[in-house]
Amino acid sequence: MGKDQDYFKIETNHVLPSRGKILISEPFLRDSMFGRSVVLLVDHTKDGSMGLIMNKLLPMKLNDVVDEFKYLDDIPLYNGGPMGTDTLFYLHTLKNIEGALAIGGGMYLNGNFNEIKKYILQGNQIQGNIRFFLGYSGWQDGQLDHEIEENTWMIGKGDAGTLLIDEIKNMWKKSLGSLGGKYETWSRFPIIPSLN
């Protein structure tokens, strides 16, 4: 019976975090912000870590924030995390945007916002190419490593093909399940077991 008990013991997958990888929250994390979340690591250094929650929509649209977009189709706005919630971040696949930071997996962060606006106002495809966030997730030096040691996060691979295209409703389940084995089993665990 010991082996079966190990199967249901939450344990990180012992992959080191780095820029471009994703953090996948453990299934029992009871936190309104990070429960069932997928966080793209934008940076992870000895000074700390920064990421963007990929699968938490905000009730407002980018059209409410940027006047030039007022009459365009609704552009979703995501909750990137609890820090800097008055700051707009944008993750995109546009490699020629001046000042953009290469994240890996075909993704770039921020850069010249006028170029982003021009791209959108010219009628180019937004879905799958650009995602907008208010706020970010941050960890002080050693804090994220400590949370990983406490089995709060599993580490996976991130790329534009899944993070910017996948339906956010199933992103956590698919990300955790893609790790295979017991992680795939955990991905099917209901949010509220008593309702199952």
C-alpha positions as CSV (number, residue, x, y, z in Angstrom):
1,M,0.0,0.0,0.0
2,G,3.0,2.3,0.4
3,K,3.5,2.7,-3.3
4,D,-0.2,3.6,-3.8
5,Q,0.1,6.3,-1.1
6,D,3.2,7.7,-2.9
7,Y,1.1,8.0,-6.0
8,F,-1.2,10.5,-4.3
9,K,1.5,12.4,-2.4
10,I,2.0,15.8,-4.1
11,E,5.6,16.1,-5.2
12,T,7.3,18.5,-7.5
13,N,8.8,17.0,-10.7
14,H,12.3,18.3,-9.8
15,V,12.9,20.4,-12.9
16,L,14.8,23.6,-12.4
17,P,12.9,26.8,-13.1
18,S,14.2,29.2,-15.8
19,R,13.0,31.9,-18.2
20,G,10.4,30.5,-20.6
21,K,9.4,27.5,-18.5
22,I,6.0,27.4,-16.8
23,L,4.9,26.9,-13.2
24,I,1.9,24.6,-12.8
25,S,0.2,24.8,-9.4
26,E,-0.4,21.7,-7.4
27,P,-4.0,20.5,-7.5
28,F,-4.9,21.2,-3.9
29,L,-3.6,24.8,-3.8
30,R,-6.4,26.9,-2.2
31,D,-5.5,30.4,-3.4
32,S,-7.8,32.6,-5.4
33,M,-4.9,34.0,-7.4
34,F,-2.7,30.9,-8.0
35,G,-5.0,27.9,-7.5
36,R,-5.1,25.9,-10.8
37,S,-2.8,28.5,-12.4
38,V,-0.2,28.2,-15.2
39,V,2.5,30.9,-14.8
40,L,5.0,31.7,-17.5
41,L,8.4,32.5,-16.0
42,V,9.6,35.8,-17.6
43,D,12.7,35.8,-15.5
44,H,14.4,33.7,-12.8
45,T,17.7,34.9,-11.4
46,K,19.5,34.9,-8.0
47,D,17.7,38.3,-7.4
48,G,14.2,36.9,-7.7
49,S,11.6,35.7,-10.2
50,M,8.9,37.2,-12.3
51,G,6.0,35.6,-14.2
52,L,2.7,36.1,-15.8
53,I,-0.4,34.0,-15.0
54,M,-1.6,32.7,-18.3
55,N,-5.0,31.4,-17.5
56,K,-6.9,34.0,-15.4
57,L,-9.1,36.4,-17.3
58,L,-10.1,39.8,-16.0
59,P,-13.7,41.1,-16.2
60,M,-12.5,44.1,-18.2
61,K,-11.2,44.4,-21.8
62,L,-8.1,46.1,-23.2
63,N,-10.6,48.3,-25.1
64,D,-11.5,49.8,-21.8
65,V,-7.9,50.8,-21.1
66,V,-6.6,51.9,-24.6
67,D,-8.7,54.6,-26.2
68,E,-7.6,53.8,-29.7
69,F,-9.1,50.3,-29.3
70,K,-12.5,51.5,-28.1
71,Y,-14.3,50.6,-31.3
72,L,-12.5,47.3,-32.1
73,D,-13.7,43.8,-31.3
74,D,-13.2,43.0,-27.6
75,I,-9.6,42.3,-26.7
76,P,-9.3,40.1,-23.6
77,L,-7.2,41.3,-20.6
78,Y,-5.6,38.8,-18.3
79,N,-4.7,39.0,-14.6
80,G,-0.9,38.6,-14.7
81,G,-0.6,38.5,-10.9
82,P,-1.0,40.5,-7.7
83,M,1.9,42.9,-8.2
84,G,2.0,46.0,-10.3
85,T,-1.7,45.7,-11.1
86,D,-1.7,49.2,-12.7
87,T,0.9,48.2,-15.3
88,L,0.1,46.7,-18.7
89,F,2.3,43.8,-19.9
90,Y,2.0,42.1,-23.3
91,L,3.3,38.8,-24.4
92,H,3.6,38.3,-28.2
93,T,5.1,36.4,-31.1
94,L,6.2,39.5,-33.0
95,K,10.0,39.2,-33.1
96,N,10.7,42.6,-34.7
97,I,9.2,44.7,-32.0
98,E,11.8,47.2,-30.8
99,G,12.9,46.7,-27.2
100,A,11.0,43.4,-26.7
101,L,12.6,40.8,-24.4
102,A,12.9,37.3,-25.8
103,I,11.4,34.8,-23.4
104,G,11.9,31.6,-25.5
105,G,9.4,29.3,-27.2
106,G,8.7,31.9,-29.8
107,M,7.5,34.5,-27.3
108,Y,8.6,38.1,-26.5
109,L,7.6,40.4,-23.7
110,N,6.7,44.1,-24.1
111,G,8.7,46.3,-26.4
112,N,7.6,49.4,-28.3
113,F,3.8,49.7,-27.6
114,N,3.3,52.0,-30.5
115,E,4.4,49.2,-32.8
116,I,1.9,46.8,-31.1
117,K,-0.9,49.3,-31.5
118,K,-0.1,49.8,-35.2
119,Y,-0.1,46.0,-35.6
120,I,-3.6,45.8,-34.1
121,L,-5.0,48.8,-35.8
122,Q,-3.9,47.4,-39.2
123,G,-6.3,44.5,-38.5
124,N,-3.7,41.8,-37.8
125,Q,-4.6,38.7,-35.9
126,I,-4.4,39.2,-32.1
127,Q,-5.5,35.7,-30.9
128,G,-2.5,33.4,-30.8
129,N,-0.1,36.3,-31.4
130,I,-0.6,38.8,-28.5
131,R,-1.9,38.5,-24.9
132,F,-2.3,41.5,-22.6
133,F,-2.0,41.4,-18.8
134,L,-2.5,43.8,-15.9
135,G,0.0,43.0,-13.1
136,Y,2.6,40.3,-12.7
137,S,3.6,37.6,-10.3
138,G,6.9,38.1,-8.4
139,W,9.1,36.2,-5.9
140,Q,12.0,37.5,-3.9
141,D,15.4,35.8,-3.9
142,G,14.9,32.2,-3.0
143,Q,11.1,32.5,-2.4
144,L,10.1,30.6,-5.6
145,D,12.8,27.9,-5.0
146,H,11.3,27.4,-1.5
147,E,7.8,27.1,-2.8
148,I,9.0,24.5,-5.3
149,E,10.7,22.5,-2.5
150,E,7.3,22.7,-0.7
151,N,5.7,21.0,-3.7
152,T,3.5,24.0,-4.6
153,W,4.7,24.1,-8.2
154,M,5.6,21.6,-11.0
155,I,7.7,22.9,-13.9
156,G,6.8,22.5,-17.5
157,K,7.8,23.8,-20.9
158,G,6.2,26.9,-22.4
159,D,5.8,27.8,-26.0
160,A,3.6,30.2,-28.0
161,G,1.8,27.4,-29.7
162,T,0.2,26.3,-26.5
163,L,0.3,29.3,-24.1
164,L,-1.1,31.8,-26.6
165,I,-3.5,29.5,-28.4
166,D,-4.8,27.0,-25.9
167,E,-8.2,27.6,-24.3
168,I,-7.5,28.9,-20.8
169,K,-10.3,26.8,-19.3
170,N,-8.3,23.6,-19.8
171,M,-4.8,25.1,-19.7
172,W,-4.0,23.9,-16.2
173,K,-5.3,20.4,-16.7
174,K,-3.5,20.0,-20.1
175,S,-0.2,21.5,-18.7
176,L,-0.2,19.2,-15.6
177,G,-1.3,16.2,-17.6
178,S,1.5,16.7,-20.2
179,L,4.0,15.8,-17.5
180,G,2.7,12.3,-17.5
181,G,2.4,9.6,-14.9
182,K,1.0,10.6,-11.5
183,Y,0.8,14.2,-12.8
184,E,-1.7,13.2,-15.5
185,T,-3.8,11.5,-12.7
186,W,-3.7,14.6,-10.6
187,S,-4.8,16.8,-13.5
188,R,-8.2,15.0,-13.4
189,F,-8.7,15.6,-9.6
190,P,-11.8,17.7,-9.1
191,I,-11.6,21.2,-7.7
192,I,-14.1,20.4,-5.0
193,P,-13.9,16.6,-4.4
194,S,-17.1,16.5,-2.3
195,L,-19.1,17.6,-5.3
196,N,-17.8,14.7,-7.4
